[in-house]
Amino acid sequence: MERVRASFLENSAAGVGREVAQLKRFTGALCCGLAVSLFLTLGAGLAAAATSLSDEQFEQGKFIYFDRCSGCHGALRKGATGPKITADRMLKQSLAELEETIFDGTDAGMPGWGRTGELTKAETALMAKYMQLPAPIPPEMGLKDMKKTHKVHVLVSDRPKKPEHGRNIDNFFGTILRDAGQGAIIDGDTKELVGVVDTGHAVHIFRASATGRYFYTIGRDGKVSLIDLYAKKPQVVAESRVCLDARSVDVSKYKGPKGDFVDKLAVVGCYWPPQMVVLDGQTLEPLKVISTRSSTYDTNEYHPEPRVATIVASHHDSEWVVAIKETGMVWIVDYSDLDNLTMTQIATERFLHDGGFDATKRYLLIAANMRDQMVVVDTKDKKFVAKFETGVKPHPGRGANWVDPKYGPVSATTHLGEALISVYGSDPDGHPQHAWKIVREAETGGPGLFLKTHPNSNHIWVDSTLSKEEGANQQVCVFRKDQFEEGKKCWQATKRGKIVHFEYNKAGDEVWTAVWDKKGEIIVYDDKTLKEKTRIKGDWLVTPTGKWNVHNTVYDVY
Amino acid sequence: MERVRASFLENSAAGVGREVAQLKRFTGALCCGLAVSLFLTLGAGLAAAATSLSDEQFEQGKFIYFDRCSGCHGALRKGATGPKITADRMLKQSLAELEETIFDGTDAGMPGWGRTGELTKAETALMAKYMQLPAPIPPEMGLKDMKKTHKVHVLVSDRPKKPEHGRNIDNFFGTILRDAGQGAIIDGDTKELVGVVDTGHAVHIFRASATGRYFYTIGRDGKVSLIDLYAKKPQVVAESRVCLDARSVDVSKYKGPKGDFVDKLAVVGCYWPPQMVVLDGQTLEPLKVISTRSSTYDTNEYHPEPRVATIVASHHDSEWVVAIKETGMVWIVDYSDLDNLTMTQIATERFLHDGGFDATKRYLLIAANMRDQMVVVDTKDKKFVAKFETGVKPHPGRGANWVDPKYGPVSATTHLGEALISVYGSDPDGHPQHAWKIVREAETGGPGLFLKTHPNSNHIWVDSTLSKEEGANQQVCVFRKDQFEEGKKCWQATKRGKIVHFEYNKAGDEVWTAVWDKKGEIIVYDDKTLKEKTRIKGDWLVTPTGKWNVHNTVYDVY
């Protein structure tokens, strides 16, 4: 009963969590008799679902929703990469139907959380009920709240002036250990573990600072951690929690007439509250909050939850390129003067997700994946260039750029919703006839998350992590730049877990991929021969997923 | 009882009006027994005030609040020019105390609505009760809603190519007829009424298009009207309602390398929803919505209601300078490319209210009136310059600029909260020692709203509209540019109503002021002799307030 009260109160103010407290105050001040008669007048058409979760169960549902569902469906469940799943819609389905969807997933790309072992039958049943209750509204988070979470573990002045070890930092790899809430730093030269550090929950990405001295990680829980790679053992030297849900972090890379911003600033893109937060790059002190609450690019309707999907730091100006998912806007934000902050808001397409630069680093290539499109933004002239359909839910990660023997410079994406790699021209100056048009397509091993290449490589590596066919998500597929599909090779790389995400070493002659499993592994391939060189194993390798090479991350090599 | 339900439901979601519908759906779906026990658990500390308004009374209170209170206190009552007056705070005062404040006003500058005859005793009592109920949340308004209100009464192609009359449009005056929901166009040469047009409710300002051919009015109700002055009789040729509450409108004035925007665009600044709306300048078709929901400049906390206080069109670039009240930000918005929209967000001071340019039109001089400060923004370099205290709640209108014999170019403001005119240096190049510092102060006839001067005038005219002393708000005071206070003259200009607002004719040798009364008048003074030249009277002159000369408005002459 208690839970019903709480969920009602928290949900009634959908969109503005901070009003919950006000609301509680108000209800507290209302005449009890009045309140009763107030609700006595509401009778009619009543669902019993609300009765069936205890406070404890509701909290469990809230965590599972945050962990597995909100990324695609949004905190307010208004939909983005996944469809709108507000309580009123969920009440139109039976609990059995909901359980089936949650357990087995959908053909449209939703993972089967039961089938993959992430949720038990009991958890699935709980989630079906949870979905029929309105979404609880998370609170706001302002600078004062953030500052309470800010910790500097090692003062800037106490940090080493040069590396305290003889390792080659440029070829370090940062690896997410998703379910451990940790990150591992691995020496790319020796394949040795350099150290494991505690990070936020289920880190989404690593970014390297402009000099490569630091790694920044962003947890799903909004905690950003600063890892010093100069230290004898890599260590978290500062941390801040600046969101309740987050996916992106990047750094300032510009040095020029406007100032020297190398290693000076960091920026976190929040999912909730919908905002981006600028931090001191050396201490992670939160400096400025920029709300992303705004109107959709097309219908010009106010959206209460426009999430920051991706941030990429420009190499040619003091700017962050920020993709706002729900509104379909790309904001180019100039960080050179935070008090007089200039930005360009570019109308593109809903719902922006992930992307990176073309080979020249002038164009942002980003997926509007619920619209099955790739979007192109010119970060130099700061304007929309093109959008075009590729396949069902494109998902390029940071993307892959190479020179096709026939079509010139091209870029590519994989897809969440089908086993497809789409290759499109990305050289409007040299090959305008192919620019922003699909020039090649091929079948991959299954619906997947990532692809990757490197200027020194002759291959493009593709995963099929989301495939539901037996063994298919354990495959690796490789295409050749010079022959493309004719040179395609696929093989099963693991018999347990899933294969996910690729990263090259600095030289571009080795490819690392993860076996996403509680007993995880990192498989290292020789990019030339496609032969396995080694497997990195260890108790510490708990659910490895993404991995980032310092050099390739600093310079956006992909 | 019904009203209690509705007000509770509407208010519980403070900050996101559109969620009200969702909430109602949810409560409709809740088990009645549950709802009862839910509220039975809330007991304790209960106010009876909630019982005392019928639906009809609540609607009446809502309208009065919108009409008289929300301007200063905000739709959500979070405070701005007036203090925060949320229901929880109002419940700490007795109804008798609230009635006294509402009827008699406060020393801090709140008008005594009863004393001035705006509210009856019964309405005052109703408002006291209304204030102890939580604020109802107005809904959102997107492009689709706006387009439903869009009407083109005369097609652009059907409008005259040149004036259909022999009058001197440049010297036309547009005058608000506040309580009639109308505007009057008066011939400044002949003092004849040219025509009365229906506008939005309680128009806040007139703005002239860049050529002076059109007047735009913005109603408190968010309705913008386009008045064609070429027509034989001035007529509303297009209208749109783009907000539920609004104060500002301006036009595009730029012609240059980026394009010809003369008479091409209009922009409305909304109070609710908190947003600005760009419209086609010729048809008033709504084109783009820019939300102003964002974080405060200082504490970086999300604010659900940052209202657009003032918009001024730049004369040197394709930009609108937009003051956002609650967050204390000035946004410089480039309108030359709406799809790739660039703006600079400048941190200044809360709570921005009204202002205009300095004589060079480079600096925006704007009041942060709850902070007793004037703020200076450089619209050329797009950055904050200075802020400095003046007096209790500065309120310059568009301001007044002249050359002081001792201090060089200066600007000035009157005050809502005291009988004070403050003069400050505004020439940082020629007189840096005086720039943005108070150089002269003098007592006026009382707390007031406006002051005005003209380059061809030797005087500065000041009202004392807010004075509570018998007859004081019926005064006019005039200062001399060459002697300032020594040349001060004050006199009682009317025996009924209040004196409010000044405007010069194009030549700068006549000053018009309004007798704000149901039987209103416009008094025309000879600026040189200070002698009354004529009084414009007529049945149509219902509650005249602000008035704008076409030429002076186009070129920001003040």
Interface residues (C-beta under 8 A of the other chain):
Chain A: M1 V4 R5 F8 N11 S12 A13 A14 G15 V16 R18 E19 Q22 L23 R25 F26 T27 G28 A29 L30 C31 C32 L34 A35 V36 S37 L38 F39 L40 T41 L42 G43 A44 G45 L46 A47 A48 A50 T51 T86 A87 D88 L91 P134 E140 G142 L143 K144 P273 Q275 P286 K288 V289 I290 S291 R293 S294 S295 T299 N300 E301 Y302 P304 D337 D339 N340 L341 T342 M343 T344 Q345 I346 A347 K382 K383 F384
Chain B: M1 E2 V4 R5 F8 L9 N11 S12 A13 A14 G15 V16 R18 E19 Q22 L23 R25 F26 T27 G28 A29 L30 C31 C32 L34 A35 V36 S37 L38 F39 L40 T41 L42 G43 A44 G45 L46 A47 A48 A50 T51 T86 A87 D88 L91 P134 E140 G142 L143 K144 P273 Q275 P286 K288 V289 I290 S291 R293 S294 S295 T299 N300 E301 Y302 P304 D337 D339 N340 L341 T342 M343 T344 Q345 I346 A347 K382 K383 F384
